[in-house]
Amino acid sequence: SQQGEEDPQALSIQEGENATMNCSYKTSINNLQWYRQNSGRGLVHLILIRSNEREKHSGRLRVTLDTSKKSSSLLITASRAADTASYFCATELLGNQFYFGTGTSLTVIP
Amino acid sequence: EAGVTQFPSHSVIEKGQTVTLRCDPISGHDNLYWYRRVMGKEIKFLLHFVKESKQDESGMPNNRFLAERTGGTYSTLKVQPAELEDSGVYFCASSPSGGGFEQYFGPGTRLTVT
């Protein structure tokens, strides 16, 4: 079974709209991280939220973490065409293992 | 500062052949991870080195996969003999010592086994 699952699998929005992606996980974590992958490239770290944090911001990104529901969300505000990519959540478990979700493919239409 | 590099970027081999993937982490990063993504599926953890030691290899699919990190610098991942289901993108990542840090990923090696 997967430690991390993302929802939706694919999302298509107009430029300027907000995009929200969700991630659910199964076991206790140290932290949760969001990564972006542009087509054909490696993953790029976006933001890290620790298990004792509930919300974090970075530019147009807002991440929330609800450890009671074992879920996190990534909100991208005022989306741009350049935000088109796949987004993955990754959970770092208590033993420092990392597990990634299946990813959300975001398409921002200019 | 140079990022994580991987070689080759693409490899096409026939079933039964051997392939060796290489990862050069960011200098000074003790942690080195290997991941694999099969088309359309999640990114799966393969193993984790701390310096030259295998900290966790629970994700290695079977004994056809051998990872090494001699000297605690670069790492190699050998697949021998390769099977069709080994096709996918193999990512390497590194991070500083300890936990709670972001991982820096390489561009990946796309392996196709025919």
Contacts between the chains, C-beta under 8 A, distances in Angstrom:
chain1	res1	chain2	res2	distance
A	2	B	42	5.8
A	4	B	42	7.3
A	30	B	99	6.1
A	30	B	100	6.1
A	31	B	100	5.9
A	33	B	102	6.2
A	33	B	103	7.8
A	35	B	105	7.5
A	40	B	107	7.9
A	41	B	107	5.8
A	41	B	108	7.9
A	42	B	4	7.3
A	42	B	91	6.4
A	42	B	105	3.9
A	42	B	106	5.2
A	42	B	107	4.4
A	42	B	108	5.7
A	43	B	43	7.8
A	43	B	91	6.8
A	43	B	93	7.6
A	43	B	103	7.9
A	43	B	105	4.2
A	44	B	105	7.2
A	45	B	102	3.9
A	45	B	103	6.8
A	45	B	104	7.2
A	45	B	105	8.0
A	48	B	100	7.7
A	48	B	102	5.8
A	50	B	100	7.2
A	88	B	43	6.4
A	90	B	103	7.8
A	92	B	99	6.4
A	92	B	100	7.0
A	95	B	56	7.5
A	96	B	48	7.5
A	96	B	55	7.7
A	96	B	56	7.9
A	96	B	99	4.3
A	97	B	45	6.5
A	97	B	48	7.2
A	97	B	56	6.0
A	97	B	58	7.7
A	98	B	33	6.6
A	98	B	45	5.7
A	98	B	48	7.8
A	98	B	103	7.0
A	99	B	45	6.2
A	100	B	35	7.2
A	100	B	42	5.7
A	100	B	43	3.8
A	100	B	44	7.5
A	100	B	45	7.6
A	101	B	42	6.0
A	102	B	41	6.6
A	102	B	42	4.3
A	103	B	42	7.1
A	103	B	43	7.6
